[in-house]
Amino acid sequence: MHFSIPETESRNGDSGGSAYVAYNIHVNGVLHCRVRYSQLLGLHEQLRKEYGANVLPAFPPKKLFSLTPAEVEQRREQLEKYMQAVRQDPLLGSSETFNSFLRRAQQETQQVPTEEVSLEVLLSNGQKVLVNVLTSDQTEDVLEAVAAKLDLPDDLIGYFSLFLVREKEDGAFSFVRKLQEFELPYVSVTSLRSQEYKIVLRKSYWDSAYDDDVMENRVGLNLLYAQTVSDIERGWILVTKEQHRQLKSLQEKVSKKEFLRLAQTLRHYGYLRFDACVADFPEKDCPVVVSAGNSELSLQLRLPGQQLREGSFRVTRMRCWRVTSSVPLPSGSTNSPGRGRGEVRLELAFEYLMSKDRLQWVTITSPQAIMMSICLQSMVDELMVKKSGGSIRKMLRRRVGGTLRRSDSQQAVKSPPLLESPDASRESMVKLSSKLSAVSLRGIGSPSTDASASDVHGNFAFEGIGDEDL
């Protein structure tokens, strides 16, 4: 996930007390909560008690006197790096202490009282499932409530996830993010204050071999079937006329398993498709449609004459990747608080092994860049579990003493959050990394020159081998 603290606010204290500085914590560019320094310090102290000081990143120290504007900005940058580092750490980022802190802060910031409500969750085909939950229920609680309403067995719950989507005018879903354990789904969707935003249930694995587990159960089979039919209708799965005829025949016979077996052979089966965007491959400012699945990112583009071309980038050949963000400032303006800002520009850049001896950075500019990064990470996690001889069932989180914890196997396969270039002679990579330095939504009018590796996701699944062609 992408944590940032892009701005601070000077706020009046309770009951007319002295003013204080509040830090706005954003997740994927959207306000998640607003916290004070003392609250974050309390979180740090609690984590230190549980895990020891040597595990935690540096926390900005207290100051005896009031901070100057420059010191406030410096502290904001330090807190942002701290939150990013904690979230990226497999142990700290999955801890109940960290996640419950963010959930409480989210509920307090949005001023949502704890009460029972009805929450609408959509299936991939648009069918609505209404569940009764508490506003303070975390993602796993809501997922379990949906599963219970559908009569989906407990051992299959982990094969599915809840996604926050934006429903477009044509009824298609634009994926915003996968809902995480540190947020409250009801608060997340209602705080956006738009009927366009919905919560959707969708399978959360990439390897179609796991379909067999899901298809053994009637409810699982129906969910997988409905998702596949919907993906075909939307054009996400590539189908020839003959294949379409065969699928239609199986659909009319209500032969769901046979339908899925045929669908599994189709290009882009089980992929998640993103909105049209721009990439610098095969040339600069190239309009593309990105899809994620089967351990790859697929880029489709239209050549002159309406010819469709596709480039596939395997996860195992990505040495690392990073998401960067910037906000273009109006011409002539300065980067000061309160000034007008343009729309956030997000980029996903990955270093790809084009051939045996040639690495090249590929950049995709898209509002969904963070979601693409999340897909890459989950594909790597799944690959590493399979490589270690584990199964997807071992990746599922289970309740231990009333709290949710990741299994040991899932923590063990997390990709390293930091990665320095292993080859100092690779100057072009270093320069591009500097160019892609995160500017934390502060405007490209005064970009940061610090090419910190903390924004780079290393890839344990990188195989370091390649062919001469893509």
N, C-alpha and C positions, 0 to 999 in steps of 0.2 A: 504494500500500500504506500501511497505517497502522502506523507505528512508535511505540512508547512505551517509556518507562523508568519504570514505575509505582512501583517500590520498589528499595531497596538492601538489601544484606545485609552484616553484619560477619562475616568468615570468618577462620579461622586460616590463617596462611601455610604454605607447604610445609615439611615436616619440623619442624613445631612452631614455626616462626618467628613473627614478630610478626603481629598481625591486620591485615587490609586490608579495604577496602570493595569489594564487587562490585556491579555494576549489571546488573539483569535486563532484557534487551531483549526486548520483546514485539512480535510481529507479529500484527495482528488480534486482540489480546487473549490470545494464546497464547505462552508462553515459547519464544523462539527460541534464545537463548544468554545466557550470563553472562560479563561481561567486566570488566576492571579499567580504571581511568582511564589507566594507562600504555599499555594496549593500544589504546585509542581515540586517545590522543595519537600513537602510532606510525602509526595509520591516517591521521590528519590530516597528519602530516609527509610521508607517502608521497604523499598526494593533492596536497599543496602542491608537491612536487618535479615532479609530472607535469603539473599544470594551472595552477600559479601561485597566489600568495596572494590575488590580487584576485578569483578565481573562488569561493573557499571562504567559507562562513559563519564567523562568529566562533566560536572554540573557547575554552572556559573555561581561564584561565591556571593555571599551577602555583602551589602555595602552599609556603612554606618550612616552615611548622609544621603540626602536626596540625589537621585541620578540626573545628570545633564541629559539633554536630548540625544547627544552622541552616545552616552553610556546606555541609554534606554535602547537605542538601535543595536548596539553591540550585544547587550543582553538578549535581545530578541533573536539575533543570529545564533548565539550560543544555545539558547533554548530550542531553537528549531533543529539544530544539529543533534542535540541531545535526544529529542523525541524521535527523530529519524533513526538514530543509532539503536535506541531501545526497541523500536518496532521491528527493525531488521534482524535483531538478535533472536535466534530460534527459541532460546530459553526465556528471555525477558519479555519478548513480544507476545508470547503465548501464555504468559502468566496471568492468573486470575486477578492479581493485584493491579497490574497495568490495565487490563481490559475493563475491570469493574470501575476503576477510576474514570476512564473515558466514558463509560455508560452513564455513570452518575452525573458527570459534568455535562454530557449531552442533554440529559433530562432537565437539569437545573437551568441550563442556558436557554433551552426552548420553552421553559416554564410550563411543562406538561405534568399535571398531577398524576399520581399512580391511581388508575381506575381500570375497570374492565371495559373493553371496547370490542367492536366487530371490525375485523381487518379483512380486506378483500385481497386474495392472492389468485393470480391468473395461471392457468396452465398454458402450454405453448400454443394450443389451438384456440385460445381466447376464452375457454370455459372458466367460469368464476367459482372459486372456493371461498366460502365465508367462514372464518374461524373466530371464536371468542378468545381473546388474549388480554393480558394486562399491558398497559402502555409501557411498563418497565420490563417487559419480557425481552430477553436477548434473542439473537438470531436463532440459536439452537432450539430455544423454547418454542418459537413460532414455527420453525421447520417441523418439530415434533407434533405440534398441534395440527398442521396441515396433513402430515402423514397419518395421524389418527383419524382425521376426518375422511381421508381417502381409503383408510384401512390398509395402508402400506406397512408391511412388517418392519419391526425395529431394525433388523439386520440389513435392511435395504435403504434406510434413511440416509446413510452416508454416501450413497451413490447419487444423491440429488442435492441441489443447493438452491437458495433463494437469490435472485438477481434483481437489482434495481434497474428498471428500464424506463425509457421515455417512449410513449406510444405516439407514433407519427400519424399524419392525416390518413394515410392509406392503410392504417391498422398494423403496420410492421413495427417491430420493436428495435429501438436503438439502445444497446446495452451501455449502462453507465458504470456499474461495478457489481461485483459479487458481494453480498452483504456479509460482514465479518463479525467476529465474536465480540468486538469492542463497541458494537452499536445496537441500538434498539430499533428494529424495523419499523414499528408504528411511528416513532418519532422521526426517523430518517425520511420516510416518504411524506408525512404530513408537513414537516418543516419546510419542504420545498414549495408548498402552497400553490400547487398546480395540478389539475386533474390529468395532465399528460403523464405524470410519473406513476408507475405501477410497480408492484412486486410480482415476479414471475418465478414459477418453479420449473427447473430444467435440470437435466442430468449434469453432473459435475466432473465426469471423467472423460478421457480422450481415447483410450484404447478400446476399440469395438469388441475385443475379446471379452470384456467385462459385461457385454450385453447378455451373455448366457446366464449370468447370475440373476440379472434383472428379469429376464424373460421367463424364468422358472415360476414367477409369481404372477397371478392374473392382473393385479393392480399395476405392478411394475411393467408388465407387457403392454397394458393399455396406455400408460404414460409414455413409454418409449415409442409406441406406434403413433400416438397423437403428435408427438414432437416431430417425428420423421415425416409424416404426412404434411404437417405445417411447413417444415423446411423445404420440402419439394414444391409446394404451392407457391412459396415465396421466391423460388429460384435459387435458394441457397445451395441445394444439391443439384449437380449437373446431370441431366437426364436426356438421353436421345429419344427420338420418336418411338422406336421399337421398345426401349426400356419403359417408356411411359405407358405404352399399350399393355405391356406385361403387368406393370404395377396396378394399372386400372382394373385389369381382370382379377388380380388377387384381392384388390380392395372390394370388388363387387361380391366375391366369394367369402369375404370377411376372413381371409386366410392371413391373419396378422403375423404369425411367425414366418411364413413363407415370404410375405411382403418385406419384412425386415431383413431376411436373409438376402434377398435380391438387392435391397437398398444398401446393404453393407458393401456391396461390390461397386457402388457408384462413387464417382469423384465428389469429394467434399461431404461425404456422409459423416454426420456427427460434428461438423465444423461449426464454429460460431462466426457469423459474418458481421462485418463492421460497415459503417456508412462510407460512402465514397470520400476519398481524401487525396492527398498528394504525396509523392515520394520522389527521391532523387535517383531512382533506378527504374529503367535503364538510362534515363537522362533526367536532367533537372526539371522540377515542376511537372512531373508526369502524373496525370490523373489515374488513380488506381482504386480498386476495391480489394480490401484485405480480408482474408478469412484465416481463422486459426483452428488447427486440428491435426490429428495424426502426426504429432511431433513436428509440425512445420508451420510457417506462415506462408500463405499463398497470396501472391499479388497478381490480380487480373487487370489488364489494360486493353483499351481499344486502339488499334493501329489505324492509320488512314485506310479508308475502304471498309471500315467496320470489322476488320479482322480481329478476332479475340486472341490475345497472347497471355500466357500465364508463366510466372516465375515462382519457383518453390524454394524456400529457404528453410533447410532442415535445422532443428534445434541443436542437434549434435554437432553442427558446424558453426554455431555461434559461439565465439570465444567469450563474449560478454555483451551486455547491453545496458542502456541507461535511458531514463526519461528526464527531459528537461522542460522547463516552463519559462515563459517570459510574458510581459505585458507591454506592448508598444505604447509609448507615451505620445500624446499629441505634440506636434511639431512646435518647438519653442518653449515647451514646458520643462520644468525641472522635476527631479524625482523626490518630491516632498509629500508628506502625508496630506491626504485630503485632495490632492490634485486629481483631475479626471484621468482615468485610465482606459485603455482599449480592452478588447477581448483577450482573454488568456490564450496564448499560443503554446500548444504542447507538441513535443517531438519525441518519438521513440527512435533511438539510434542503436544499431547493433553491429559489432565487428564480425564479419563473415569470412569464412575460409572459401574463397572463390576457387582456388586451385591449391595444389600441394604446398606451394611456396608464396602464396599471395593472399593476404588478408585485406579486406576492404570494408569501410564503414558504409552502411546503408541507412538512410534516414527517412522515416515516415512522419509526416506532419498531419496530426489528427486530434480532434477533441477527445477521442477515445484512446489516446496513446497509453494512458495508465492502465486501462482495461486490457490492452494488448500485452503490456508488460506482465500483468497478473496471469494472463493465459500462458505466457512463456514460462513463468516460474512454476505454475502448476503442472505443465507438461514435463519440465525438468524433474520435478519431485516424483511424478509418476514413473518416469523412465528410471530414476535411481532406485526406487522401490523394487521395480521389476528386475533391475540389474543385480540387486542384492539378494534376489530370490524370495522377496516378500510378496505380499498380495495387497490389493487395494483395501481389503478388509482391515489390514494392519495400519492403514493410514487414517482410519476413522478415529474421531475423538470420542472418548467415552467419559461418562460421568464418574468421578472419583470423589467420594465424600461430599456429594452435592455440587461439586464444581466441575467445570469442563477442562480436560487436559489433553494435549496432543500425545499420541502414543510415542514411545521411544523411537520407533522406526521412522515416524514422520519427521521428528526433530533431526534424526541422523542424516536425512537426505537433503536438508536445506542447502541451497547453493550459498557460497560465501558472499556476504554483502560488499566486501571490499576486494579490489583487485588492482594491483599495480602492473604495469607493462613488464612482462618477463624479459623483454629484449630491449635494452636501452637504445640499440641502433635503429629501432623502428620509429624513426623521427616523425613520419607522417601521421602515425597513430597518436603520438603525444600531442602534436599540434591540433589535431581534430578534437581530441579530448578537451584541450584547453578551450577550443571554440565552443564546445558543447557544455561548458561549465554552467551549472544550474544558477539561475538568477532569482530563484525563490519568489517569483511574482512581484518583484520590486521595480520592474521596468527595464527595458534595454537601453534606456537613456544613459544609465551608468552601470553597465554590467559588471559582474564580479569577474575577476581575473584568476580566482583561485580554482584550479582544476582539481578539486578534491575528489578522491577516489570513492568517497562515501556514497556517491550517487550511482556508482557502477555496480551492476550485478554480475558477479563472476558465475561461470557455468561449469559445474562438476561433470555435466554430461557431454562436454566438448571432447570430441574424439581426436582432433588434431590431424585428420587425414582428409584428403579431398581429391576430386577428379579435376581434369583440366577444364571441363565445362560445368555450367551451373546446373 
